[in-house]
Amino acid sequence: MYHVYLIQSKKDSKLYIGLTDNLKKRFAEHNQGLNQSTKYRTPFRLIYCETYASAKDARIREKKLKNFKNSYAELKKRIINSL
């Protein structure tokens, strides 16, 4: 299984979108500062995750969220409204 996830920095509230096949391990790596892109923004909380059977589908979704601002904005609205 492949996961497209959204984490939020507890330090500055910024969001990060990622893709992994091991969410528990990847989340721990983010919180340990082992990811170059996020190491100065630890700690994090997991706020959203989508699971896919194929890596291809997960990559497509991650790319859409990162490249298409409307998809990302809509996801942010859904998350904020659910908190």
Secondary structure by P-SEA (a helix, b strand, c coil): ccccbbbbbccccbbbbbccccaaaaaaaaaacccccccccccccccbbbbbccaaaaaaaaaaaaccaaaaaaaaaaaaaac
